[in-house]
Amino acid sequence: MQPTTRRALLEGLADACGFVFGALAGWGLGILLGVDFIRSQGYDLSSMLGLVAILLGCGAGKWLSRRWLRQALGPP
């Protein structure tokens, strides 16, 4: 496998894992804070804050996975 293809595959997998695990972490944090988007009825303030927690978790997870990958493989 070409080095650029391997790196692109690893970046894609890191992005996907960071996004999913970050979303799960954000959802868990929202549940701990009492704002659950998944199980709420309607679109009130509590459910919107739960959605924000999930979205922040997605972004943070992707950022952390990219940072880890950069440390493991070095800059492109």
Buried (B, 14 or more C-beta within 10 A) or exposed (E): EEEEEEBEEEBEEBBEBBBBBBBBBBBBBBBEEEBBBEEBEEEEEBBEBBBBBBBBBBBBBBEBBBEEBEEEBEEE
